[in-house]
Amino acid sequence: MLFKTGLSLLEQSRHDDAVVYFKQVLNKEPKHAGANYYSGVIAVRNGQLGEAQRFMETASERDPEGYPESLMMLGRIHRDFGRFSEANKAFERFLKYKSTGPEADEARQLLGRRRAQ
């Protein structure tokens, strides 16, 4: 119920309210993939990349198939910090779970750029 309430608030762009519910979920179940993923999304939005990284790592370890976007976001965070090897690993893992669509195209493009350098 807490998780669904957080999602509903997030869909209404009530990020500050949503994160309160996701934190309550994480207090009860620290490795909850969805609560970690959406907390990470909000942390990225707020410019808290270090915190977002921790959330995305947990989400991607717990349920990479259910939340492949956590791997894409993790790759972007690593890239922004200049950790290109880690970024590439995250992009490659993302493509294992989601091989089509705009984000998959972006991941392949970013991987190609790094290999060309």
N, C-alpha and C positions, 0 to 999 in steps of 0.2 A: 504494500500500500504506500509506504513512504517513497519507494522508487518511482512508482507511477505518478504520484503527486509531483515529485521533482521533475519528471519528464513533461507533465502537463504545464508546469510553470515555465520550464525551458522553452516549450513551444509557444508560449505567450511572451517570450523575450523577457521574462522576469528572472534574470540570471541570478541576482543576489538572493532571491527567495528560493530558487531551485537548489542552489548550492547548500543551503541549510538542510534540506531534505536528503541530499546525497551524502552529506556528512553524517547524518543520523544513520543512514544505511551502513556507511563505512565503519561507524562506531560498533555496530552489531556484527558486521561481516566485512572485515578489512579488505578482503580480496574479491569483493563483488565486482565483476567485470564491468557491468553497465554503469554503476555508480562511479567507478574509477574513470571510465572513459568520459562520461559527461562532466565530471569534475575537472578532468583535464582539458576538455573543450572550453569550459568557463575560465580556467586558469590561463589558457592561451589567449583568450579574448581579453583578459585583464593584464596581459603582458608578463605573467608569472611563469616563465618558461621552465625554470628549474623545478617548480612544483608540478607543472604540466607533465614534464618528463617522467617524474615518479608515478603519476597517475597512469600515463600511457604505457609505461613499462609493466605495471601490474595488470592492466586490462589486456595487453597483448600476450602476456604470459598465461593469464588465466583462460582467455577465450579468444584466440586470434581469428578463429573462423567466424565467430559471432560479431566481433568488432575489428575487422581488418583495417578499418580507418585509423585505429589506434597505432598501427604500424606505420601508416603513411604520415601521420602527425609526428610520431616519434622520429621518423627520418627527417622531416622538415626541421624539427627542433635540433637534432644533431647537426644538420647542415648549417643552421643559423649560428651554432656555436663553433663551427669550423671543424667538426668531427666527421670528416667525410667518409672514412672507412665504416664507422658505425651507421652513418646515414645510408650508405649503400646496402649494408646488411638489412636494415629495416625496410628499404624499398624492395629488395629482393624477396624478403619474407612476405611483404604485402602482396606482391605479384603472385605468390603461391596460392593466396586465398581469393584474390580478386584480379583476374587477368584482363577484364574488359572494362570499358568506361573511361571517362575523362581522367580520373585519378590514376588509373593504370597507365594511360598514355603519358601522363605527367611523370610517373615513376620511371617509365622506360626512357623518357627524354632526359631526366636528371641522371639516371645511370649512364646513359650514353655520353653526356657531357663530361662526367667525371672520368670515364674511361678514355676519352679523347685528350684529356689534359695531361 
